[in-house]
Amino acid sequence: MTTVTLQVEDNKDYELLLQLIASLKLKVITTSKKSSLQERQKLLSIIKKGGSGKSIADPVKWQKEIRKDRKLR
């Protein structure tokens, strides 16, 4: 058995694909969660802010303040 995951953006293409799948007697397992473009852009913005390393001006000072439970070098 082979499992294939497809991402289909256009609803017409999706409907056509479902027809093909039915004619081939294949099994469909839908696992998609629709998210809005705004939601995706918001999440990408958060990732970009946190992953750049620029969100913390002085990482050493920040780490010392956060980790007061033990002395950092």
MARTOR-227887 format. One record per residue (C-alpha): residue number from 0; chain; y, z, x. Coordinates in Angstrom, 2 decimals. Example, Ala and Ser with C-alpha at 12.3 -4.5 7.8 and 13.67 -1.06 7.14 Angstrom:
# residues 2
   num   cadena        py        pz        px
     0        A     -4.50      7.80     12.30
     1        A     -1.06      7.14     13.67
# end
This chain:
# residues 73
   num   cadena        py        pz        px
     0        A      0.00      0.00      0.00
     1        A      3.54     -0.79      1.17
     2        A      6.65      0.95     -0.12
     3        A      9.96     -0.90     -0.11
     4        A     13.39      0.54     -0.84
     5        A     16.06     -1.87     -2.07
     6        A     19.74     -1.34     -2.70
     7        A     21.03     -3.66     -5.41
     8        A     24.76     -3.73     -6.07
     9        A     24.91     -6.34     -8.84
    10        A     23.39     -5.50    -12.25
    11        A     22.43     -9.14    -12.90
    12        A     20.48     -9.24     -9.65
    13        A     18.84     -5.94    -10.57
    14        A     17.72     -7.30    -13.94
    15        A     16.35    -10.45    -12.29
    16        A     14.50     -8.34     -9.74
    17        A     12.97     -6.22    -12.52
    18        A     11.70     -9.38    -14.22
    19        A     10.10    -10.55    -10.99
    20        A      8.53     -7.15    -10.42
    21        A      7.10     -7.15    -13.94
    22        A      5.63    -10.63    -13.52
    23        A      3.95     -9.53    -10.28
    24        A      2.65     -6.37    -12.01
    25        A      4.25     -4.10     -9.39
    26        A      5.28     -0.49     -9.92
    27        A      8.96      0.49     -9.96
    28        A     10.10      3.95     -8.90
    29        A     13.84      4.36     -9.44
    30        A     15.50      6.92     -7.20
    31        A     19.11      5.84     -7.31
    32        A     22.06      8.07     -8.00
    33        A     25.16      6.19     -8.98
    34        A     28.29      7.37     -7.30
    35        A     31.77      6.08     -7.74
    36        A     33.67      4.30     -5.01
    37        A     36.22      7.12     -5.02
    38        A     33.49      9.70     -4.50
    39        A     32.05      7.76     -1.56
    40        A     35.49      7.31      0.01
    41        A     36.18     11.03     -0.34
    42        A     32.90     11.92      1.39
    43        A     33.52      9.41      4.17
    44        A     36.97     10.92      4.69
    45        A     35.45     14.39      5.06
    46        A     32.88     13.10      7.54
    47        A     35.55     11.34      9.57
    48        A     37.73     14.46      9.74
    49        A     34.91     16.75     10.80
    50        A     33.13     14.45     13.18
    51        A     36.02     13.34     15.34
    52        A     36.54     16.66     17.14
    53        A     40.26     16.36     16.44
    54        A     40.27     18.79     13.53
    55        A     40.30     21.76     15.95
    56        A     43.22     21.68     18.37
    57        A     41.74     24.14     20.89
    58        A     37.94     24.35     20.49
    59        A     37.50     27.09     23.12
    60        A     40.09     29.36     21.47
    61        A     38.60     28.64     18.04
    62        A     35.09     29.48     19.22
    63        A     36.26     32.79     20.73
    64        A     37.99     33.74     17.48
    65        A     34.98     32.80     15.37
    66        A     32.40     34.51     17.61
    67        A     33.92     37.99     17.91
    68        A     30.45     39.48     17.50
    69        A     29.72     38.74     21.18
    70        A     31.74     37.94     24.27
    71        A     31.95     34.29     25.20
    72        A     32.68     33.16     28.74
# end
